[in-house]
Amino acid sequence: MKVIKILFLIQLAFIFNATASKVIDFNFGWKFALDESKKEIYSIDFDDTKWNDIRLPHDWSIDLGYTQENTAGSNAYLPGGIGWYRKTFNYSNEWKGKKVFIYFEGVYNNYTVWINGNCLGFYPNGYLWNEYELTSYLKEGKNVITVNVNRKEYADARWYAGAGIYRNVKLIIRNDIYIPSHGIFVTTPKVGATSEINVNTEIENKSAQIEEVTIQHQLIDNGKVIAEESNRYLALRNIRNTFNDRFIADGIKLWSNTSPKMYKLLTKVIIKNKIIDEKITNIGFRDIKFDADKGFLLNGKSVKIKGVNLHQDLGCVGVATNNSLIYRRLYKLREMGCNAVRTAHHPHSEALMNMCDTMGLFVMDEFIDEWTVHKGKWITKRGNDDAPDSISIGYARYFDKYAENDTKKFIKRDRNHPSVILWSIGNEIEWTFPYYWAASKNNQGFGGLIHTGDPEKNKTEIKKRFDELSKGKDPLVESATKLTAWVKDMDITRPVTSGVVIPSVSRVSGYTDVLDVVGYNYKDKYYETDHSMYPHQCIIGSENVGQFYEWNAVADKEYIPGIFVWTGVDYLGENGPWPLRGGHYSFFDFSVLKTPRGHFFECLWKDSPKTYIVTTPENESEFKADTNRGFRYEERKAPLRRWEWYKTYDKWKYSKGENIIVQVYSNSPQVELLLNGRSLGIKTITELPEHNIFLWSVPFTEGKLTARGIRNGKIESEYELYTYGKAQKLKLLPDKKAIKSDGYDTATIEVYVTDRKGNLVTDDVKDIKISTDNNTIVIGVDNGSTVVTGNNKANVVKTYNGKCIITLQAAVRDIKCKSKVKIRTNDGISSSFTFDIN
């Protein structure tokens, strides 16, 4: 047997490539138009010469701009409609004898595809990949792909969902025998310096006969093959064959959030010494476990999850996938101490998943926000739920028909990512089944939001009411059971969770019984009691407000793996009335500039010394100086106060003698505050420790305010605020100095209005005008404000709190040059920056 094995490997050494599958970027050269007519636009001879020339990914909704006509507060007051895409391409002789497919990574939503006038199919899901074979419809010469996107239901999500072919499109050329998309699944049953690798490889055989194929796997580290395995199989015709290979690799370094080591697995399909297909799968070796007592264990060690919920829109460019902008937000989140992302509330782009792998960010990968019953959406104001069914039902109408297929496609796409640690099947589904909410109430109006009195008695009463109200039939649990089973059909290496919002009922209904880990949305007060009542099951904070008490509730509880704060970056939608396009609930604003809340949590989540100052006039502050007790807290009344941060300003400029509450955030045990070099005292957090903020009441005096973080008598961090003067300069901070001319790469310039000395001027709103040469174009602007202040696609933007951003791209592909960008305010302040285009 050893001789046969050796001869077999020698034979493999002489294989050659017989043109394996080829992936072609299909994003360029599209035409687009909004058209609600009944014309046969899908006809190959339709005249589209007057349509707009575009490059995918594309989001037409953000391009049209904010408006109150036929829009909704749920969708950030950005329009929908019916959009048409057409791409004309020529047949290549290289495709003869091949199979040709078109792959859509994501189209929002309800889209139909034609090739040369032939309908290939309809697909409603806006967040998942889909693929069609073109082979039999192609002809020599001109061919036309047409895509119709129906976004008439413009309020079908509770957030901004965009419109159009907003993710990448690829053309895939394959042989008759090939590995289908996402057809490789890698698991690592044993990890360590010596690791075990298990590979399931799917093979489609559309040839005329059964073929003997050799499947070869090579594990590659920095270009070097460190382990390999080859085996022969028979590939049957016209079915999807699945073959399993298992082998050992030595010298493996484990993937972790602090050291995200990645490897490449090269899989080749070989017939008669010819490579007929090959694919590279990026993998990482790690061991994960969620324990009801120990929390989250990564490679055997306890790790606290410091996560954020993240929507997929990228602010000024809408949902159009842009790798540079995705990286910018993930990089900033990681830099402030975040180590995890929940994909709220649907699958995000393939690019984001890949970046989480390489950046060491854990992912709670979520499938959907609503199941068989849709949630309320609104046109006018958050919570009004006044959007009619005709524009708001969305995917719920397709759930019964598509959910199994889509769940499995979702898992199949993402299951090789080491960053994925949890599969989430849903979010706050209980709201769509009224008897859940009703069962949590008793005759005294107790809402079941926290356990009171005797928890076991409450549990019994809730169960009784639930059974009466549900009449013994619960479609929610039926759907949850199916979804969990479909997930486990595809992957059993990760636990299943869901964002549960009424756990007092879901615990007795059977909903949480089908979950491996129970996600609690905004139920920090439940942790301790429910851990004792349900000791067999791990609880995680799946959605939490960005307040100290939410983190404090898990920081010292080993049995709670961590939290996912709502949210990491401000997102479009889920707000109103006009002109509110979103809300400030996040660590970073719409421009991905750090908010005071972000600075506060950085002090909690990072060990490196940090101190930060914000200020508020006492008459606006919730903190009041008290001569007897130091400070007291008077929470302002607001519908969403729980999600909002304290009212603060990043400045030291007020009326002379005005009483100002100075808040200092620091991870040092002591802080000293100085005004113009004079110490105002050294403090520990003894006043209102539940807020974890150092507080002073200071009559305003012009000059410099300094906060020093002190540990063991030594200064370990410092932050300064200056009284600013007249706005005289623009400070430009680009995130890169060169832009690739590949049609995709972007650079973002952060613009700060400053005085002569470089101090930020927050109160002087400026209109910023951007001028570029022919080598650079502006693809988006923003200022971080929650209200509509202009079009995100214009060359003009207003500052907000003295800041704004400008996102640029090379205007022409494949050029090398320098490009100068000029930025000028309405009153003549100017600056410029020169990029290398390469």
Protein Blocks (a to p, Z undefined) as FASTA:
>chain_A
ZZmmmmmmmmmmmgccehiaddddfkgopacdddfbfbdfkbmklcfklpccddddddfk
lmnopafehpafkloopaebjddddddddddfklgoiacddddfbdcehiaddeehiafb
dcfbfkbccdddfklmpcehjddddddddfkbmmlbfbdebjajfbccddddddfbdcde
hiaccddfbgcjbdcdddddddddfbfbdcdddddddddeehiafbdcdddddddehiac
ddddddddehiacddfklccdddddddddeehiafbdcddddddddddddfklopaeehi
acddddddddfbehjnojaccfklmmmmmmmmmmnopabdcdddbdddfklmmmmmmnop
acdddfbfbfkbccdddfkbghklpacfklmnmmmlmmmmmmmmmmmmmmmmmmmpmklm
bdcfbehklmmmmklmmmmpcfkopaolacehjlklmmmmmmmmmmmmnnopafklmmmm
mmmmmmmmmockbccddddfblmlmmmnommmmpmbdcdehilklmmmmmmmmmmbccdd
fbdcddfklmmmmmmmmklnbdcdddfbdceejiaddfbfbdcfbfbdfkopacfklmmm
mmmmpmbdcdddddddfklpmbdcdfknopacdddddfklmmpccdddddddddehiacd
dddddfbfbdcddeehiagbjaddfbhklnopacddddddedjddddddeehiafbdcdd
ddddddfbdcdddfbfbdcfehlaccddddddddfkopacfklccdddddddfkbccfbd
cehiabdcbdfkbcbdcdeehiacdddddfbghiacddddddddfkopacddddddZZ
